[in-house]
Amino acid sequence: MNRMDAVTLRQLRTLRAVVQSGSLTAAAGDLGLSPPAIHAQLRALEDLLSAPLVIRGAHGAFVPTDEGRAVLEAEAQIAVALDTAARRVTSLQSGHSGNVALGVVSTGKYFAPRLVADLRRLLPEVDVTLRIGNRDAVIGWLSSRALDLAIMGRPPRAPAVVAEPIGPHPHVIVAPPDHPLAAADPAMPQDLLAQTFLAREPGSGTRILMTRFLDRIGDGTPWRMVEMGTNETIKQAVIAGLGIALISQHTVTEELRSGRLVALRAIGLPIQRSWFLLRREDMALSPAGQRIHDLIGQMQGSFLPVI
């Protein structure tokens, strides 16, 4: 009864060397062993398989039996698999392959696909998984270590992160082109506060920024807000005349370019912020993660929309 689970790579290499060289002495020289050691390895392998693996040929050289050829075929496949694994390990260690999870706040969905496409062209062996959610969701993913890297507008206090600016992130107040404030230059604070503002859900970074801006210019003056679930819904609602919105300029680039929306002119607008690339302070990046991190930094925001 053969015992394949006890076969060693050294035994398989010994068989290969004996067949290729034709003698125990030559195989010993190739492998840096003594002829008795080669004989012992070969005999042990034959005992494990309960079959003769080599016989003397017509000219005295060792040649494989049918069983020996079957084992040599398996040894060749193992050698290829090990070589593939070695190259894969080298690639992983150098950062040329691997898996990287990138989280982006929902406002960034207008540029994130292009960014990931650029990264994949530059590092085709690195699998970048894109996860998009609101600010609270991305912070939750960071907290649970589900992300290697994240892009958002304002770094969280927890978990502790290393944050690096990667590009400008302007915010504007948009209105339909026929809105009474569209021609104002500038629109007065009291006129802005008299409008209905359309905003994202609690936890949205854009909503937090809008609240701070209106509280600052209003100095306690109440203002009206209607909550909506997505930036797309907000844009369509503004176009339909249901209100105005403070929103990331990167989410309305096409609408501003086509004239379906206009950016109101007012003191303090646009609000200039930055996009940040984040990683957990207590979590080392993999080689692939470090390469993706460095590439995004080198792009200097070239993937961001422009009007």
N, C-alpha and C positions, 0 to 999 in steps of 0.2 A: 504494500500500500504506500503510495507516494505521499510526501508531506511537504507540499509547496509552501506552506506558511513558514517553514524553517529555512528555506533557501535564502542565501545571502547574495548581495551584489558582488562581493569578492569572488564567490564561487562561480557566478555567471561570467564575470570578467576572465576568470581563469580558463573556463571552457572556451571562450572566444579567443583568447591568446593562444591556447594549444592548437585549435583548429587553424587559425591564421598562420601560425609559425610552423606547424607540423611536428613539433617536438616539445617534450617537457623542458629540455635545457634551454631552448630558444625562448619559450614562454616565460621561463624563470628570469631570463635576462631582460625581457620586455617589461615585466612587472616588478623587477627588483627583489625577487624572492629566490629561494634555493629550489633546485629540482625536487627534493623530497617534499617541500611545502606545496609545490604545484601538484604533485601526485596526491598528497593528502586532501587538498581542496577538491580535486577532480573526483577522487574516490568518495568523499563525503557527499558530493552532489549526486553521484550515481546511486549511492545508498538511499538518499532521501527520495529519489524518484523511482527507485527499484527498477532501473533500466540502464543498460550500457549506453553511454553517450558518444564515445569515440572508439574506433577500431584502427588497427594498422592497415594502411593501404598497400597497394602493389609495390611501392618504392620505400616502404617502411615509415612513411609519414602518417601521422594521425589524421583521420578523416571522420566527419560526424556520421553517426547512425541516423536512421529516420527519426528516432527519439531525440537525438542530439540536435538535428536540424529544427525540430519543433521548439526546443528550448532556446536555440540561437535566434529564432524569429521573435520569441517573446523578449529575449534580452535586447534585441535591436529596438523593439517598441518601447521598452523601459528606458533605454538610453535616450531616445527621442523625447519621451515624456519628461525625463529629468532635465534635459537640455532646455526644453520649453519652460519648465518651472524655474530654472536658474535665470533665464532671460526675463521671465515675468517678475521675479524677485528684484532683479537689478532695475527693471523699469519702474517698479513700485518705489524702490528706495530713492531713485533719482527724481521721482515726481512726474515721470513721463506717462504713467498710467495710474489708475486708481479711481476712487469714487469720492465726489465732493458734493455735499448738500448745501445749497445756497438758498437762503430765505430772503424774500423781498417783500416789503410792505405793498399793499394793494395799489397805492399810487404809482409804484414803480413798474406795474405790469405793462406800461406803455413803452418801456425801454428794455425791460429784463429779457424778453425773448431774443432781441437783437444782441444783447450782451452775451447771452449763453451761446448763440450761434457763432459769434466772434471767438469766444473761448474754445469752442469745439473745433473750429478751423485751425486755431493755433496749437491746440493740444488734442488731437483727435482720439488719443487713447485714454483720455481722462473723461469719465462719465460724470457730467455735472447735472445733478438733480435740482430742478427749480421748484421751490415751494412759495406760494404767494398767499398772504393773509393780511388782516389788519394789524395795526401796531401791537395790540395785546396778544394776538396769535403768534406773531414772530418772536415777541419777548418770551412767550410760553415755550416755544420751540428751543430758544436759546437756553432757557432755564432747565429744560429736560435733556439737554445735550443732543437734540435731534438735528442740529445744524452745525456745520463747520464754519460757515461765514454768513453774514446777514448784511443787507443794505436797508437803511432807513434814514429818516430825516433828523431825528433827535435821539442820541444814545440813551438807553435806560439807566436808571440808578442801580437796578439789580436785574439780572446777575451782573457782576463786575465784568466790564468788557474793555478791550483795547479798540478805540475808535479812531479812524483816519478819514479826513475829508477826501472825497474823490471827485467832486464836481459841484457846481452851483445848483441850487434848488429854489428858484423864485416862485413866490405865490402871488396871485393876482385876484382881484374881484372881477368876475365876468358878468355880463348882462347881454340881452339881445341887442342888436344894432339899433333898433328903434326905441330903446329905453330912454326916458327923459334925462337920465344922468350920463348917457353915452357922449353927449356933446360938452358936458361940463369939464372945465379945466382950471382948477381942480374941482371935484365933487366935495362939498362941504361935509364935515362929520355929521351934522344934524340931518342932512339929506340921506346919508348912508344909513343912519340909525332908524330912519323912518321906513326903510325897506324890509321886506321879508327875506330872511337869509335861509338858503337851503343848505343843509349840513349832513355829514355822515353820522354814524352811530357813535355813542360814547366809547372812548378808547381810541378813536381815530386821531392820528397826529395832526391832520388838517383841521379837525374840529377843535382841538385844543388850541391851535394857533389862531383860528378865527375868534374863539371866545376871548383870548387874551387881547387880540387887536381891538375888537369892539368894546371891550371893557375899558381899554386904555383911552380910546378916542371919545367914549361916551361918558367916562367919569361917573359911572353909576346909572346912566340913563338906560332904561329897559329897552330891549329890542326883540323882534319876533324871529322865531326860528321854526322851520319845518324839517324834520329828520327824514332822510332818505337812505336807502341801503347801499347804493353803489355810486361811484363817480359817473358812470354812464347814465344812470337815472337822473342824477343832479344836472348833468349837461343838457339832457333832453328837456328837463323841466325848466331850466333857464331859457333855453331856446323857445319854449312854448309860452314864456312870459309869466311863470308861476312865482318867480322871485329871482334874486341874484345870489351869487355864491363866491366865497373866498375859497380858492382851489389852487392846487399846484399847476403852474403854467405848463408843466410837462404832460398833464392830462388833457389839455385843451389846445395843443399846438395846431392840430389840423383844423379845428373849428375857428381859431383866431386867424389862421392863414386864409381860410376860405371866406371869412367874413360872417359866418353864422353866429359868432360871438364876438364881443369886443371887451377889451380890458379897460376898466374905468381908471381914470386918472385922479389920484387923490394923494394928499400928503401921507407919507409913510408907505406908499405902494410903488412898485411891488415890494413885498417883504422878502428880503434876501436871506435865504438859509443855505445850508449845504447838505448834500448827500454824504452819508458816512458808511464806510465799510467796517463791519464789526466782527470781532471774534472774542470768544470767552477768554478772560484773563488767565484762568486756571486750566486751560485746555490747549495743549500743544497741537499745532496743525500737522497733519500728515505731509509728506513731501509733495504729494499732488495738491493738497490744500494750500500749501505755501506757494506753489507755482501759480495757482489760480489767484491767490491773494496778490501776488506781485504783479501779475498781468493786469488785473483790474486797476491797480494803482498806476501802472505805466500808461494806461489808456487816458488818464487825466480827463475823464468825463466825455470822451469822444463819442460814446454810445448814447449820450443824452439827446433828446429831441431839441431842435432849434426851429424858431419861426423864420 
